[in-house]
Amino acid sequence: MTHETSELQPDTFRRDSWQPLLGAPRRAADGVVFGALIGVSLCLVVASRFDPPVLGLVRQAVQDAASPVLRLVTGAIAPLLNARRMIAEWQSIADERNRLRDENERLLGWQARAQALERQNVALADVAHLVEEPKLAFVTARIVSGSGGPFVRAALLDAGRETGLQPGHPVMSAQGLVGRVITTGRTSARILLLTDYNSRIPVVIGRSAARAVMQGDNGPYPRIAYLPPDSQIGPGDDVFTSGVGGVFPRGLRVGTVVDVGDQLRIEPAARFDRLDYVSVLFYEQLSASLLDEERSIEARAVRRPGTASPVTPSFSPGWPTSAEGGIAR
Amino acid sequence: MRQMLLAPLPLLATLALVVAAIVPWGGPDWSETALTLMPIGAIYFWSVRRPHLMPAALVFLIGCVLDVLMHGPLGIWAVAGLVAALGGRTARRARPPFGVVRSATHLITTMAAATTIGSGLQALSAWQSMTVMPLVFAITASIVTYPLVAGLLSLLDALWPAAPDRPLFLRGD
């Protein structure tokens, strides 16, 4: 070793001379610390499964604290993203113009057909005393953090309880269903994307209206589960929410059936790589609303003198019948 | 004095990658997966180069921050980070020669282990079977993006006084 070299080394190789003596105990201590922390982490994974309120509060506090920082960063990179998008659009503008021209011609044909069907629908609804589906209010918010990570598919919205968001509210992009709100902070909310492992959405597929459950698996194409064996579905079939279970309203566009390998899966209509602004539908979950209704009926029955027992409304899950006998949902 | 000023740099650089990982860049799906795995690459990098500045407790905290910000079950990113840090330390303790093949083997094994354990825990927590293709993709993404992470962090690492006759692989501490 030259004199010059040893001068340049601060304390590296001097430490090496006594390292063999201390190496083993230090490594053992290191191992214990690592083992203990991995143990703690595994306990946290198990604890998260039971979703204790303390963890929820910690999460919300961190989310609310991080939300302004993320909003700032997202705002700062927005011009960059817009510029990139514009360049990409310029490159494909001629193709896009031709595609839109063809599509416009096709849609004009559909428009006439849709108007005729609408008139027919109004007439039939009138005959059948169909109760109108309630119009859903919504709010549009911006996604400030996304996670297309390998473990979790979720995103953070810059709107929370202050804006009226509640866990369970469906989230839509212009193309289709994105997911649902799972936790809400004061000014932020977390949405679980429909591609996440924990996402299960009752859907209806194709013209045969086959019912199934769309099950996320962290990949780009969620699985189709619980499909009746005699169902006739194939690639290209449209997929919508079925409304079964009451978590989502019926008829939200979800995606299309695609053939992935030798398996039929669902390609979501929403473009998760281009999520920016999304709409949160103020849809009250059916189970919650029915529970509230039941409670209010019970309360009325208790208040009213002379009532023998509280009245419990009868309903079939997901398809309650209205007082007039029409289908309410 | 200089060492004191430089000490928080590994943590700050890793946190910057955490923020970069969760900001919606609007890229394709694979790019988001690759971005989210960059902090794991950073943990591995600092565990090889300067393990005393990336202690286990700090790795655990960074993992928990990632878990909260990505809204996974708490502990998954923490475990993945700890596995990456362990892998980095093991690579550091390896005896010479530090060839490219050996370094690459350490890197691939560590990233594959961290990603597989993370995905496995997530699948277990959701009570689902693990899907192979997203996992293979995530492992590949974590390995392919590492040179970029290492390249960026090496610029910071160069701020420390160098020990020139040590192999490049371990230069620094």
Interface residues (C-beta under 8 A of the other chain):
Chain A: M1 T5 L8 Q9 P10 T12 F13 R27 D30 V33 F34 L37 I38 V40 S41 L42 C43 L44 V45 A47 S48 R49 L55 V58 R59 V62 Q63 A66 V69 L70 V73 T74 I77 L81 R84 R85 I143 V144 S145 G146 S147 G148 G149 P150 F151 V152 A154 A155 L156 I182 T183 R190 L192 D196 Y197 N198 Q215 D217 N218 G219 P220 F272 D273 R274 L275 D276
Chain B: V19 A21 I22 V23 P24 W25 G26 G27 P28 D29 S31 E32 T33 L35 T36 L37 P55 A56 A57 V59 F60 G63 C64 V65 D67 V68 L69 M70 H71 G72 P73 L74 G75 I76 W77 A78 V79 A80 L82 V83 A85 L86 R89 R93 T115 G118 S119 L121 Q122 A123 S125 A126 Q128 T131 M133 P134 L135 F137 A138 A141 P161 A162 A163 P164 D165 R166 D173
